[in-house]
Structures are given as structure tokens and as C-alpha cells.
Amino acid sequence: MKKLMIGLFLVSSSLFAKEIILVQGAMNIETEYLIKSLSNPVKEQVASWTFWKGEIGDKIVVVSRTEIGITNASAATTLGITKYSPDLIINQGTAGGHDPKLHAGDIVLAEKIVNVGAVRTERKEYGVPVDDKDGIFFEDVQRIRDSEGNTVDYPYFSSNEKVMKTAKNIDYKNGSVVVGTIGTADQWNRELERIKFIHERYGTSAEEMETVAAAQVAKAFNVPFMGVRILSNTDIHNEDFNPETAIWCQEYTVDLIKKLDLKK
């Protein structure tokens, strides 16, 4: 009887336990609105990385300022997973446009996420001109080793299908919401020919500096992941950086968090 009561208690506790969502942004401008949206936030510092833990609606939400770049995003994601055991990770923030159909203010939901800076080149002799188009995608950097020691190469990572379904139905009035490919690298590309080349090679909708790192770590830990990026600028249309887009993306993300039900 005692064992039965303990079992029932554990089952009921798991049913009513609050979902934990880790939400990431690289900079202050990409996290300030999220932090203000938290009820009873508690700030926690781990080395170079900062977390704010609170609640949004009926969920526990941890806002992570990852800092800029792949290395920072990898470290912040690993710390966030091991420290808070999230049920979902949402990486959101600003990005530069690659798709001529998109404009500043449009939001890209990451169906695919790829490291566009992972390139291997074949040997060339001195005097042979450099050509970026000769590079071959180096997918080994997206390799994950499972608990049994087997390795799997991922040509790209993906957002969680269930979360994606909810994300598609969030009301957003500052632009379009599209499903596309996010390209990540420690790069900021403004050369139109290079943007066109990356877009044609990888099918990228936008570029930024963190999403693939967070997605890869999430995959290694088997934590569901969602990538959400807003175009803050696009040189294709001569649209300069608009800081307000960072707030729009966070507003969208807060609405997404409120509507999610990860237990279904």
C-alpha cells in the first residue's frame, strides 16, 4: 500500500510539474524584454554567462544571455541544460537577410539550421586565386556521438515539429512569418555576391552567429529545440539595422511560450 501511494504521488507530481523553457538571446537588446516579462526573476551568474529564472504564465522560464558567437552559444547552452534541465530550448534574436523575398521585420522559423562557416577546401598551388565557391561543406563539425559511442553526421539540425506547429499560428503584425533555413557562422556578411552565394548553396533565409551551436548541443542532450530569428536588416534591400525588431521577436517568443503545451 505504501509503495502504491508513493507511486501515485510521483505520477501526480509529474503531471502537475511546471514546464521549464530555456530562452536564449545573445545580447542585452535580445533579452531585455524577455527578462521584463518574467514574474519574480532571479539572476544567476555562471562565469561569463548570465541567466534569469522566473515564470511566464504557467511555465518556468529561464532567460539566457548567451553572448555573441558559436563558442559562447555552445557554452551557455551546455550550462543551461545541466543547470536547469529544460523541457525545451528556444533560441531567438536578430539576423541578417539572405532571401530576396524577405524584409526587415519578417520572422524565420528554423526548419533547418546549418553551420555555413564549416568549409573544407582542396589543395591549390601558390598563385591559384582563392574562390569561396570551391569550398566543400564540412559536416564533420556537426557530428554527434551517442551514448554507445556511435557517431552521426548531421547535414543540418531542425526545430521541434510540435513547437513549430504552434509557432506557425502565433499572431504577428510587424511582418511575415515564414519557415526557412537559418545559417550560422562567426561572420557578418554584407557583400551581396557572397550573400547570394550562401543563399544559393545552403538555401538560407537569414544568417546569424548562435543558432546552430545551440541546436547541436540541444540535440546531443536530446532536448527539444526551436529556432526563431527576425530579420533586423537586409543589405539586399538596403534596409539598415532596426533595433526595434529585437523587441518584436521577443514579443513573438513570449506569445509562443504562453501558447505552448509540451505535455500534449
Number of C-alpha atoms within 10 A of each C-alpha: 6 7 8 9 10 11 12 12 12 11 12 11 11 11 10 8 12 15 18 21 25 24 28 29 26 23 16 13 18 23 25 16 17 24 25 10 18 20 14 13 17 12 14 13 9 11 7 11 18 16 23 22 21 19 20 19 13 13 17 19 29 28 25 29 25 29 21 15 18 21 15 20 28 21 17 26 26 16 16 24 18 10 10 14 15 19 17 22 27 26 26 27 29 33 28 28 31 30 19 13 10 21 23 25 24 23 31 24 24 28 20 21 26 29 28 23 15 16 15 12 14 7 6 9 6 7 6 7 8 11 8 12 11 11 13 12 18 15 17 14 14 20 14 18 11 11 8 6 8 8 12 12 12 15 16 19 24 23 20 18 13 14 21 20 11 14 22 14 11 14 11 16 11 14 15 14 22 15 16 18 26 35 29 25 20 16 12 13 17 13 11 13 11 14 23 16 16 22 21 12 12 18 18 25 28 29 30 26 25 30 34 28 26 27 29 25 21 21 15 15 15 11 17 21 27 25 29 26 29 29 29 26 24 24 19 20 13 10 15 12 16 13 13 13 25 26 19 24 28 27 16 20 22 18 16 20 21 12 15 16 14 13 8 5
